[in-house]
Amino acid sequence: MPIAPVLPSSGLTGWNFLKATLPAQEKLFNSSADISRDVEYFKENIGNVKTLDDLMGDRRLQKVALGAFGLGDEINKGAFVRKVLEEGTADRSAFAVRLNNSDYLDMARTFDFSDGELSLSESQVDSLVTNYQQETFEISLGDVDNTMRLALNFKREISELASAGLSEAGGWFKAMGSTPLRTVLESAFNMPTGFAQLDIDKQKDMLSDKANQLFGGKSVDVFSDPEVVEATVRRFLLQEQIASGPTANTPGFAALSILSGANPGASILNLLTSNAG
């Protein structure tokens, strides 16, 4: 089993700890035997994949290929995955296009068999491996604290989206099409109950107006500023703390920890730092 991410608490305290230890935690996680074997096998064998049958016939390669796009849970849907990759993305009626799922769409664009033979560059393979490691780490983080997984995923995805050069409407529609992004934005922007049931254009307008109110910009381009991303994450975590009630971050808990001489965050940080050298 991979080395599980460590969090001494939830909320903003946990988020600050995660940011401070993230490189060390990811390094430890990626050095786990399971992850190392997955990565090594993929790098050694993906170059031998020429046809779709080659890929679909190797479950270990599929594990990394799907996992790199956040689709690891889809590994048992062989016929579904095959149909996505068979039809590609060139035709507007292609299955991947009609799915309106950006993860499958991105996968179909990367694993392009339209010329009859797959050809991945070294940089593409490296990118797939990095994405697989990030996605797998975030999944493991979610098992510890799902709000932290959502926050970390948001920080990564929204920055990529902000730099994609999309129109105002296109950017918000793509953000709403991602469950993690939508979840964080709805909470951070304190959208009303029933927001998701509103007309899609109304949802877009409300998100745009809220971004403008908070950050002075009506498009997702505002998230190209790391400070805006961080402010949104902090708003999300505060909203989640309020919704969940007292946590390990409440004054009473902190006082109890001090009186007992406990400082779990510092101890864990020291452990991670010593193992990351």
Long-range contacts (C-beta under 8 A, 24 or more apart in sequence): 1-32, 1-34, 2-29, 2-32, 2-34, 2-35, 2-136, 2-140, 3-28, 3-29, 3-31, 3-32, 4-140, 4-143, 4-144, 5-29, 5-137, 5-140, 5-141, 5-144, 6-144, 6-268, 6-272, 7-141, 7-144, 7-145, 7-148, 8-248, 8-264, 8-265, 8-268, 9-247, 9-248, 9-249, 9-264, 9-265, 10-145, 10-147, 10-148, 10-241, 10-244, 10-247, 10-248, 10-249, 11-237, 11-238, 11-240, 11-241, 11-247, 11-248, 11-249, 12-234, 12-237, 12-238, 12-241, 12-249, 13-248, 13-249, 13-265, 14-145, 14-148, 14-249, 15-148, 15-151, 15-233, 15-234, 15-237, 17-265, 17-268, 17-269, 18-141, 18-148, 18-152, 20-269, 21-268, 21-269, 21-272, 21-273, 22-152, 23-276, 24-272, 24-273, 24-275, 24-276, 25-137, 25-272, 26-133, 26-134, 26-137, 27-276, 28-272, 28-275, 28-276, 29-133, 29-136, 29-137, 29-140, 30-133, 30-137, 35-133, 35-136, 38-63, 38-64, 38-132, 39-64, 39-129, 39-132, 39-133, 42-125, 42-128, 42-129, 42-132, 43-125, 43-129, 46-120, 46-125, 46-128, 47-120, 47-125, 49-118, 50-117, 50-118, 51-113, 51-116, 51-117, 51-118, 52-82, 52-85, 52-86, 52-113, 52-118, 54-118, 55-85, 55-111, 55-118, 56-81, 56-82, 64-128, 64-129, 64-132, 65-107, 65-111, 65-128, 66-107, 67-131, 67-132, 67-135, 67-136, 68-107, 68-128, 68-129, 68-131, 68-132, 68-135, 69-103, 69-104, 69-106, 69-107, 69-110, 69-131, 69-135, 70-103, 70-135, 71-103, 71-104, 71-107, 72-135, 72-136, 72-139, 84-108, 85-111, 85-113, 86-113, 88-112, 88-113, 88-114, 90-114, 100-177, 101-177, 102-174, 102-177, 102-178, 147-236, 147-237, 147-240, 149-180, 150-180, 150-183, 150-184, 150-236, 151-184, 151-233, 151-236, 151-237, 153-180, 153-181, 154-180, 154-181, 154-184, 154-229, 154-232, 154-233, 154-236, 155-229, 155-230, 155-233, 157-181, 158-220, 158-223, 158-229, 158-232, 159-223, 159-224, 159-226, 159-229, 161-220, 161-223, 162-220, 162-221, 162-222, 162-223, 162-224, 163-224, 166-219, 166-220, 167-219, 168-208, 168-218, 168-219, 168-220, 169-204, 171-219, 171-220, 171-221, 172-203, 172-204, 172-207, 172-208, 172-219, 172-220, 173-200, 173-204, 174-220, 175-207, 175-220, 176-200, 176-203, 176-204, 176-207, 184-232, 184-233, 184-236, 185-232, 187-235, 187-236, 187-239, 187-240, 188-232, 188-233, 188-235, 188-236, 188-239, 189-214, 189-235, 190-239
